[in-house]
Amino acid sequence: MSDTTGSVRMYCLFHGKRLAMELKGEPGVLVSTSTPPPLPGEAPVTHPFATATFHVAKCEGELGALLREASDLHAFLDAAERSGYAVETVEDRTAPLPTPAGGSDAASEGVDRLIVVGRAHFAQLRTDPVLNVIELPDGLGVCLVHAVRGGGKIYVAPDESTLFAGSAVDFETGLDAFRDGARTPLETFDIDHGGANA
């Protein structure tokens, strides 16, 4: 689903306070947290109107069933809300960011600065990552999510300190650790296309 500007809308579905699913309104791959990734040569699970990453295993079956039963994205989101999920629309910042203009709003510039920091770190860990951005609550910063199996997340604080969390760590667990002050040493990101640990 696209808005009038042609950009693809993104959504976060919450079960209570936990991020259960990230969803983009375009045909694509469904990334599971409860099943292993496809073996080499096997096709991934795809969907005709959604690209999604599940983050909570116990919600995956229900949300997967709602996706299969829905006729379109609106129908799925309505069904998810009726089932008790909170649906939030988020800005799609997967496109390259322009250089902030001098007259831009200070808060927006601050967010863009943190995104640039997170992108730079991801570029040292992954080849051509496609990143989704979530602005964190309470002014904690942003989280950049590489929504593929083995992709991971980088949380970036306003002081530009960061925490890398692997794809096996769900969003809320990583956020709690980040909120409590856990950080990834900067030198960890100097490993060329290697891994990082919180």
Accessible surface in RSA format (square Angstrom, percent):
REM  Atomic radii and reference values for relative SASA: ProtOr
REM  Chains: A
REM  Algorithm: Lee & Richards
REM  Probe-radius: 1.40
REM  Slices: 20
REM RES _ NUM      All-atoms   Total-Side   Main-Chain    Non-polar    All polar
REM                ABS   REL    ABS   REL    ABS   REL    ABS   REL    ABS   REL
RES MET A   1    60.09  31.1  30.35  20.1  29.75  70.8  42.26  35.9  17.83  23.6
RES SER A   2    65.37  55.2  38.16  50.9  27.21  62.7  19.00  40.5  46.37  65.0
RES ASP A   3    45.56  31.9  32.68  32.5  12.88  30.4  15.18  35.7  30.38  30.3
RES THR A   4   148.52 105.6 107.85 109.3  40.66  96.9  92.49 124.2  56.03  84.7
RES THR A   5   115.97  82.5  75.80  76.8  40.17  95.7  80.51 108.1  35.46  53.6
RES GLY A   6    52.73  65.0   0.00   N/A  52.73  65.0  30.94  84.9  21.79  48.8
RES SER A   7    53.22  45.0  43.05  57.4  10.17  23.4  41.85  89.1  11.37  15.9
RES VAL A   8    30.32  19.9  27.13  24.6   3.19   7.7  27.13  23.6   3.19   8.7
RES ARG A   9    99.40  41.7  95.45  48.7   3.95   9.4  13.49  18.4  85.91  52.1
RES MET A  10     3.24   1.7   3.22   2.1   0.02   0.0   3.22   2.7   0.02   0.0
RES TYR A  11    11.62   5.4  10.81   6.1   0.81   2.1   8.03   6.0   3.59   4.4
RES CYS A  12     2.16   1.6   2.16   2.4   0.00   0.0   0.26   0.6   1.90   2.1
RES LEU A  13     0.00   0.0   0.00   0.0   0.00   0.0   0.00   0.0   0.00   0.0
RES PHE A  14    31.86  15.9  31.40  19.4   0.46   1.2  31.40  19.0   0.46   1.3
RES HIS A  15    73.18  40.0  70.18  48.8   3.00   7.7  35.79  36.9  37.39  43.5
RES GLY A  16    66.55  82.1   0.00   N/A  66.55  82.1  44.26 121.5  22.30  49.9
RES LYS A  17   183.77  89.7 170.41 104.6  13.36  31.8 118.42 106.6  65.35  69.6
RES ARG A  18    87.34  36.7  87.34  44.5   0.00   0.0  40.19  54.9  47.15  28.6
RES LEU A  19     1.30   0.7   0.14   0.1   1.16   2.9   0.14   0.1   1.16   3.1
RES ALA A  20     0.21   0.2   0.00   0.0   0.21   0.5   0.00   0.0   0.21   0.6
RES MET A  21     0.00   0.0   0.00   0.0   0.00   0.0   0.00   0.0   0.00   0.0
RES GLU A  22     4.88   2.8   3.42   2.6   1.47   3.5   3.17   6.1   1.71   1.4
RES LEU A  23     2.42   1.4   0.00   0.0   2.42   6.1   1.28   0.9   1.14   3.1
RES LYS A  24    24.40  11.9  23.92  14.7   0.48   1.2   7.56   6.8  16.84  17.9
RES GLY A  25     1.70   2.1   0.00   N/A   1.70   2.1   0.00   0.0   1.70   3.8
RES GLU A  26    59.30  34.0  56.97  43.1   2.32   5.5  15.34  29.7  43.96  35.9
RES PRO A  27    97.54  71.1  80.08  73.0  17.46  63.5  80.33  66.3  17.21 107.0
RES GLY A  28    19.63  24.2   0.00   N/A  19.63  24.2  18.40  50.5   1.23   2.7
RES VAL A  29    55.49  36.5  54.32  49.2   1.17   2.8  54.32  47.2   1.17   3.2
RES LEU A  30    28.27  15.7  19.20  13.7   9.06  22.8  19.25  13.5   9.01  24.3
RES VAL A  31    22.25  14.6  19.16  17.3   3.09   7.5  22.25  19.3   0.00   0.0
RES SER A  32    21.90  18.5  16.21  21.6   5.69  13.1  16.21  34.5   5.69   8.0
RES THR A  33    50.68  36.0  24.16  24.5  26.52  63.2  26.35  35.4  24.33  36.8
RES SER A  34    65.73  55.5  29.07  38.8  36.66  84.5  28.52  60.7  37.21  52.1
RES THR A  35    73.85  52.5  70.55  71.5   3.30   7.9  61.22  82.2  12.63  19.1
RES PRO A  36   112.90  82.3  94.49  86.1  18.41  66.9  99.99  82.6  12.91  80.2
RES PRO A  37    64.10  46.7  54.03  49.3  10.06  36.6  57.55  47.5   6.54  40.7
RES PRO A  38    67.37  49.1  44.16  40.3  23.22  84.4  50.37  41.6  17.00 105.7
RES LEU A  39   120.42  67.1 117.78  84.3   2.64   6.6 118.30  83.1   2.12   5.7
RES PRO A  40   136.30  99.3 103.03  93.9  33.26 120.9 115.67  95.5  20.63 128.2
RES GLY A  41    91.05 112.3   0.00   N/A  91.05 112.3  44.12 121.1  46.93 105.1
RES GLU A  42    98.54  56.6  80.54  60.9  18.00  42.9  36.39  70.4  62.15  50.7
RES ALA A  43    89.77  82.5  60.40  93.2  29.36  66.8  65.65  92.5  24.12  63.9
RES PRO A  44    59.45  43.3  51.44  46.9   8.01  29.1  51.57  42.6   7.88  49.0
RES VAL A  45    98.44  64.8  91.41  82.8   7.04  17.0  96.92  84.2   1.52   4.1
RES THR A  46    88.35  62.8  67.98  68.9  20.37  48.5  34.94  46.9  53.41  80.7
RES HIS A  47    17.12   9.4  12.38   8.6   4.74  12.1  10.90  11.2   6.22   7.2
RES PRO A  48   104.90  76.5  83.63  76.2  21.27  77.3  93.47  77.2  11.43  71.0
RES PHE A  49    35.46  17.7  33.78  20.9   1.69   4.4  35.16  21.3   0.31   0.9
RES ALA A  50     0.00   0.0   0.00   0.0   0.00   0.0   0.00   0.0   0.00   0.0
RES THR A  51    42.72  30.4  40.95  41.5   1.77   4.2  39.54  53.1   3.18   4.8
RES ALA A  52     2.35   2.2   0.00   0.0   2.35   5.4   2.01   2.8   0.34   0.9
RES THR A  53    14.34  10.2  13.84  14.0   0.50   1.2  11.09  14.9   3.25   4.9
RES PHE A  54     7.71   3.9   7.63   4.7   0.08   0.2   7.63   4.6   0.08   0.2
RES HIS A  55    15.25   8.3   8.96   6.2   6.29  16.1   4.43   4.6  10.83  12.6
RES VAL A  56     5.77   3.8   4.09   3.7   1.68   4.0   5.56   4.8   0.21   0.6
RES ALA A  57    57.05  52.5  41.84  64.6  15.22  34.6  42.03  59.2  15.02  39.8
RES LYS A  58   154.18  75.2 115.03  70.6  39.14  93.2  76.95  69.3  77.22  82.3
RES CYS A  59     3.63   2.7   2.59   2.9   1.05   2.5   1.26   3.2   2.38   2.6
RES GLU A  60    23.12  13.3  22.05  16.7   1.07   2.5  10.07  19.5  13.05  10.7
RES GLY A  61    53.10  65.5   0.00   N/A  53.10  65.5  45.47 124.8   7.63  17.1
RES GLU A  62    82.46  47.3  70.57  53.4  11.90  28.3  35.35  68.4  47.12  38.5
RES LEU A  63     0.12   0.1   0.12   0.1   0.00   0.0   0.12   0.1   0.00   0.0
RES GLY A  64     8.86  10.9   0.00   N/A   8.86  10.9   8.41  23.1   0.44   1.0
RES ALA A  65    29.69  27.3  29.31  45.2   0.38   0.9  29.69  41.8   0.00   0.0
RES LEU A  66    25.73  14.3  24.46  17.5   1.27   3.2  24.79  17.4   0.94   2.5
RES LEU A  67     1.42   0.8   0.55   0.4   0.87   2.2   0.55   0.4   0.87   2.3
RES ARG A  68   179.41  75.3 146.37  74.6  33.03  78.6  71.17  97.3 108.24  65.6
RES GLU A  69   137.67  79.0 101.32  76.7  36.36  86.6  50.62  97.9  87.06  71.1
RES ALA A  70    19.15  17.6   1.12   1.7  18.03  41.0   8.05  11.3  11.10  29.4
RES SER A  71    99.74  84.3  63.31  84.5  36.43  83.9  56.26 119.8  43.48  60.9
RES ASP A  72    67.98  47.6  67.87  67.6   0.10   0.2  27.93  65.7  40.05  39.9
RES LEU A  73     5.08   2.8   3.89   2.8   1.19   3.0   3.89   2.7   1.19   3.2
RES HIS A  74   109.17  59.7 108.76  75.6   0.40   1.0  72.49  74.7  36.67  42.7
RES ALA A  75    34.18  31.4  25.09  38.7   9.09  20.7  31.57  44.5   2.61   6.9
RES PHE A  76     0.00   0.0   0.00   0.0   0.00   0.0   0.00   0.0   0.00   0.0
RES LEU A  77    15.03   8.4  15.03  10.8   0.00   0.0  15.03  10.6   0.00   0.0
RES ASP A  78    71.65  50.2  69.73  69.4   1.91   4.5  11.91  28.0  59.74  59.6
RES ALA A  79    15.36  14.1  14.18  21.9   1.17   2.7  14.64  20.6   0.71   1.9
RES ALA A  80     0.00   0.0   0.00   0.0   0.00   0.0   0.00   0.0   0.00   0.0
RES GLU A  81    95.69  54.9  79.42  60.1  16.27  38.7  22.33  43.2  73.37  59.9
RES ARG A  82   186.72  78.4 146.57  74.7  40.15  95.6  80.40 109.9 106.32  64.4
RES SER A  83    50.20  42.4  17.25  23.0  32.95  75.9  12.83  27.3  37.37  52.3
RES GLY A  84    57.93  71.4   0.00   N/A  57.93  71.4  34.77  95.4  23.16  51.9
RES TYR A  85     6.80   3.2   1.17   0.7   5.64  14.7   0.88   0.7   5.93   7.3
RES ALA A  86    52.99  48.7  44.50  68.7   8.49  19.3  52.66  74.2   0.33   0.9
RES VAL A  87    34.07  22.4   8.87   8.0  25.20  60.7   8.87   7.7  25.20  68.3
RES GLU A  88    92.36  53.0  88.32  66.8   4.04   9.6  28.11  54.4  64.25  52.5
RES THR A  89    92.16  65.5  62.65  63.5  29.51  70.3  40.73  54.7  51.43  77.7
RES VAL A  90    28.82  19.0  19.36  17.5   9.46  22.8  25.34  22.0   3.49   9.5
RES GLU A  91   108.10  62.1  89.61  67.8  18.50  44.0  47.29  91.5  60.81  49.7
RES ASP A  92    39.17  27.4  15.41  15.3  23.76  56.2   5.09  12.0  34.09  34.0
RES ARG A  93    27.28  11.5  23.39  11.9   3.89   9.3   6.59   9.0  20.69  12.5
RES THR A  94    37.13  26.4  19.46  19.7  17.67  42.1   4.86   6.5  32.27  48.8
RES ALA A  95    63.03  58.0  56.02  86.5   7.00  15.9  61.55  86.7   1.47   3.9
RES PRO A  96   124.83  91.0 104.11  94.9  20.72  75.3 109.87  90.7  14.95  92.9
RES LEU A  97    46.41  25.8  18.84  13.5  27.58  69.3  18.84  13.2  27.58  74.2
RES PRO A  98   106.78  77.8  90.57  82.6  16.21  58.9 102.58  84.7   4.20  26.1
RES THR A  99   126.57  90.0 102.35 103.8  24.22  57.7  69.80  93.8  56.77  85.8
RES PRO A 100    63.56  46.3  40.33  36.8  23.23  84.4  47.53  39.2  16.03  99.6
RES ALA A 101    65.43  60.2  53.69  82.9  11.74  26.7  62.49  88.0   2.95   7.8
RES GLY A 102    85.48 105.4   0.00   N/A  85.48 105.4  46.01 126.3  39.47  88.4
RES GLY A 103    81.78 100.9   0.00   N/A  81.78 100.9  42.79 117.4  38.99  87.3
RES SER A 104    45.65  38.6  23.34  31.2  22.31  51.4  19.30  41.1  26.34  36.9
RES ASP A 105    95.59  67.0  79.47  79.1  16.13  38.1  39.46  92.9  56.14  56.0
RES ALA A 106    83.50  76.8  69.36 107.0  14.14  32.2  71.80 101.1  11.70  31.0
RES ALA A 107    74.52  68.5  57.84  89.3  16.68  37.9  70.15  98.8   4.37  11.6
RES SER A 108    48.07  40.6  42.16  56.3   5.91  13.6  26.17  55.7  21.89  30.7
RES GLU A 109    51.46  29.5  48.84  36.9   2.62   6.2  11.29  21.8  40.16  32.8
RES GLY A 110    20.75  25.6   0.00   N/A  20.75  25.6  20.34  55.8   0.41   0.9
RES VAL A 111    27.55  18.1  26.84  24.3   0.71   1.7  26.84  23.3   0.71   1.9
RES ASP A 112    21.22  14.9  21.17  21.1   0.05   0.1   1.41   3.3  19.81  19.8
RES ARG A 113   101.23  42.5  96.24  49.1   4.99  11.9  58.74  80.3  42.49  25.8
RES LEU A 114     8.18   4.6   8.18   5.9   0.00   0.0   8.18   5.7   0.00   0.0
RES ILE A 115     0.00   0.0   0.00   0.0   0.00   0.0   0.00   0.0   0.00   0.0
RES VAL A 116    81.28  53.5  80.21  72.6   1.07   2.6  80.60  70.0   0.69   1.9
RES VAL A 117    25.17  16.6  21.89  19.8   3.28   7.9  25.16  21.9   0.01   0.0
RES GLY A 118     0.00   0.0   0.00   N/A   0.00   0.0   0.00   0.0   0.00   0.0
RES ARG A 119    55.94  23.5  51.98  26.5   3.96   9.4  34.37  47.0  21.57  13.1
RES ALA A 120    56.83  52.3  45.29  69.9  11.54  26.2  53.95  76.0   2.88   7.6
RES HIS A 121    18.09   9.9  18.09  12.6   0.00   0.0  15.01  15.5   3.08   3.6
RES PHE A 122     0.00   0.0   0.00   0.0   0.00   0.0   0.00   0.0   0.00   0.0
RES ALA A 123    58.80  54.1  45.87  70.8  12.94  29.4  48.05  67.7  10.76  28.5
RES GLN A 124    67.82  37.9  63.48  46.4   4.34  10.3  28.21  60.0  39.61  30.0
RES LEU A 125     2.51   1.4   0.06   0.0   2.45   6.2   0.06   0.0   2.45   6.6
RES ARG A 126    53.71  22.6  50.01  25.5   3.70   8.8  26.16  35.8  27.55  16.7
RES THR A 127   100.93  71.8  77.94  79.0  22.99  54.8  62.04  83.3  38.89  58.8
RES ASP A 128   126.86  88.9 101.86 101.4  25.00  59.1  36.93  86.9  89.93  89.7
RES PRO A 129    30.33  22.1  14.04  12.8  16.29  59.2  14.11  11.6  16.22 100.8
RES VAL A 130    97.19  64.0  90.48  81.9   6.71  16.2  93.69  81.4   3.50   9.5
RES LEU A 131     3.68   2.0   2.62   1.9   1.06   2.7   2.62   1.8   1.06   2.8
RES ASN A 132    14.52  10.0  14.52  14.0   0.00   0.0   0.00   0.0  14.52  14.0
RES VAL A 133     4.64   3.1   0.43   0.4   4.20  10.1   0.43   0.4   4.20  11.4
RES ILE A 134    13.47   7.7  12.86   9.6   0.61   1.5  13.47   9.7   0.00   0.0
RES GLU A 135    93.66  53.8  72.22  54.6  21.45  51.1  27.53  53.3  66.13  54.0
RES LEU A 136    12.54   7.0   0.00   0.0  12.54  31.5   0.00   0.0  12.54  33.7
RES PRO A 137    65.17  47.5  53.27  48.6  11.90  43.3  65.11  53.8   0.06   0.4
RES ASP A 138   118.68  83.1  72.25  71.9  46.43 109.8  36.17  85.1  82.50  82.3
RES GLY A 139    61.47  75.8   0.00   N/A  61.47  75.8  40.11 110.1  21.36  47.8
RES LEU A 140    37.11  20.7  35.37  25.3   1.74   4.4  36.59  25.7   0.53   1.4
RES GLY A 141    11.18  13.8   0.00   N/A  11.18  13.8   5.52  15.1   5.66  12.7
RES VAL A 142     0.43   0.3   0.43   0.4   0.00   0.0   0.43   0.4   0.00   0.0
RES CYS A 143     0.00   0.0   0.00   0.0   0.00   0.0   0.00   0.0   0.00   0.0
RES LEU A 144     0.00   0.0   0.00   0.0   0.00   0.0   0.00   0.0   0.00   0.0
RES VAL A 145     3.68   2.4   3.68   3.3   0.00   0.0   3.68   3.2   0.00   0.0
RES HIS A 146    21.34  11.7  18.83  13.1   2.51   6.4   7.84   8.1  13.50  15.7
RES ALA A 147    24.91  22.9  12.88  19.9  12.03  27.4  15.49  21.8   9.41  24.9
RES VAL A 148    71.00  46.7  67.54  61.1   3.46   8.3  67.56  58.7   3.44   9.3
RES ARG A 149    96.83  40.7  74.56  38.0  22.27  53.0  38.88  53.1  57.95  35.1
RES GLY A 150    40.48  49.9   0.00   N/A  40.48  49.9  31.41  86.2   9.08  20.3
RES GLY A 151     0.63   0.8   0.00   N/A   0.63   0.8   0.63   1.7   0.00   0.0
RES GLY A 152     2.10   2.6   0.00   N/A   2.10   2.6   0.73   2.0   1.38   3.1
RES LYS A 153     4.37   2.1   4.37   2.7   0.00   0.0   0.68   0.6   3.69   3.9
RES ILE A 154     0.00   0.0   0.00   0.0   0.00   0.0   0.00   0.0   0.00   0.0
RES TYR A 155     0.00   0.0   0.00   0.0   0.00   0.0   0.00   0.0   0.00   0.0
RES VAL A 156     0.00   0.0   0.00   0.0   0.00   0.0   0.00   0.0   0.00   0.0
RES ALA A 157     6.05   5.6   6.05   9.3   0.00   0.0   6.05   8.5   0.00   0.0
RES PRO A 158    69.35  50.5  61.20  55.8   8.15  29.6  61.54  50.8   7.80  48.5
RES ASP A 159   110.57  77.4  77.55  77.2  33.01  78.1  49.76 117.1  60.80  60.6
RES GLU A 160    73.18  42.0  62.82  47.5  10.36  24.7  15.93  30.8  57.25  46.7
RES SER A 161    35.64  30.1  25.17  33.6  10.47  24.1  34.06  72.5   1.58   2.2
RES THR A 162     5.06   3.6   2.81   2.8   2.25   5.4   0.16   0.2   4.91   7.4
RES LEU A 163     1.57   0.9   1.57   1.1   0.00   0.0   1.57   1.1   0.00   0.0
RES PHE A 164     6.12   3.1   6.06   3.8   0.06   0.1   6.06   3.7   0.06   0.2
RES ALA A 165     4.81   4.4   2.56   3.9   2.26   5.1   4.81   6.8   0.00   0.0
RES GLY A 166    28.29  34.9   0.00   N/A  28.29  34.9  21.99  60.4   6.29  14.1
RES SER A 167    45.23  38.2  24.06  32.1  21.17  48.8  15.20  32.4  30.03  42.1
RES ALA A 168   106.84  98.2  64.81 100.0  42.03  95.6  76.43 107.6  30.41  80.5
RES VAL A 169    52.68  34.7  48.58  44.0   4.10   9.9  52.59  45.7   0.09   0.2
RES ASP A 170    25.51  17.9  19.06  19.0   6.45  15.2  10.24  24.1  15.27  15.2
RES PHE A 171     5.54   2.8   5.44   3.4   0.10   0.3   5.44   3.3   0.10   0.3
RES GLU A 172    28.57  16.4  28.01  21.2   0.56   1.3  10.28  19.9  18.29  14.9
RES THR A 173    75.64  53.8  71.56  72.6   4.07   9.7  53.59  72.0  22.05  33.3
RES GLY A 174     1.90   2.3   0.00   N/A   1.90   2.3   1.90   5.2   0.00   0.0
RES LEU A 175     5.81   3.2   5.81   4.2   0.00   0.0   5.81   4.1   0.00   0.0
RES ASP A 176    76.25  53.4  75.01  74.7   1.24   2.9  22.79  53.6  53.46  53.3
RES ALA A 177    36.68  33.7  29.93  46.2   6.76  15.4  36.05  50.8   0.63   1.7
RES PHE A 178     3.04   1.5   1.31   0.8   1.73   4.5   1.31   0.8   1.73   5.0
RES ARG A 179   110.06  46.2  84.17  42.9  25.89  61.6  45.89  62.7  64.17  38.9
RES ASP A 180   123.64  86.6  85.58  85.2  38.05  90.0  30.43  71.6  93.21  93.0
RES GLY A 181    46.45  57.3   0.00   N/A  46.45  57.3  26.40  72.4  20.05  44.9
RES ALA A 182    40.49  37.2  27.30  42.1  13.19  30.0  38.69  54.5   1.80   4.8
RES ARG A 183    85.08  35.7  63.44  32.3  21.64  51.5  35.53  48.6  49.55  30.0
RES THR A 184     7.30   5.2   0.00   0.0   7.30  17.4   0.08   0.1   7.22  10.9
RES PRO A 185    70.97  51.7  58.14  53.0  12.84  46.7  70.70  58.4   0.28   1.7
RES LEU A 186   122.85  68.4 116.32  83.2   6.53  16.4 117.08  82.2   5.77  15.5
RES GLU A 187   118.58  68.1 111.13  84.1   7.45  17.7  57.17 110.6  61.41  50.1
RES THR A 188    24.63  17.5  20.53  20.8   4.10   9.8  13.09  17.6  11.53  17.4
RES PHE A 189     0.84   0.4   0.84   0.5   0.00   0.0   0.84   0.5   0.00   0.0
RES ASP A 190   101.32  71.0  75.83  75.5  25.49  60.3  29.41  69.2  71.91  71.7
RES ILE A 191    94.01  53.5  88.52  66.0   5.48  13.2  94.01  67.7   0.00   0.0
RES ASP A 192   115.32  80.8  91.46  91.0  23.85  56.4  39.51  93.0  75.81  75.6
RES HIS A 193    95.42  52.2  71.02  49.4  24.41  62.4  47.73  49.2  47.69  55.5
RES GLY A 194    22.18  27.4   0.00   N/A  22.18  27.4  20.46  56.1   1.72   3.9
RES GLY A 195    46.58  57.4   0.00   N/A  46.58  57.4  29.67  81.4  16.91  37.9
RES ALA A 196     7.81   7.2   0.00   0.0   7.81  17.8   0.55   0.8   7.26  19.2
RES ASN A 197   123.58  85.2 115.45 111.6   8.13  19.6  30.39  73.1  93.19  90.1
RES ALA A 198    84.62  77.8  31.25  48.2  53.37 121.4  44.44  62.6  40.18 106.4
END  Absolute sums over single chains surface
CHAIN  1 A    10101.0       7439.6       2661.4       6083.0       4018.0
END  Absolute sums over all chains
TOTAL         10101.0       7439.6       2661.4       6083.0       4018.0
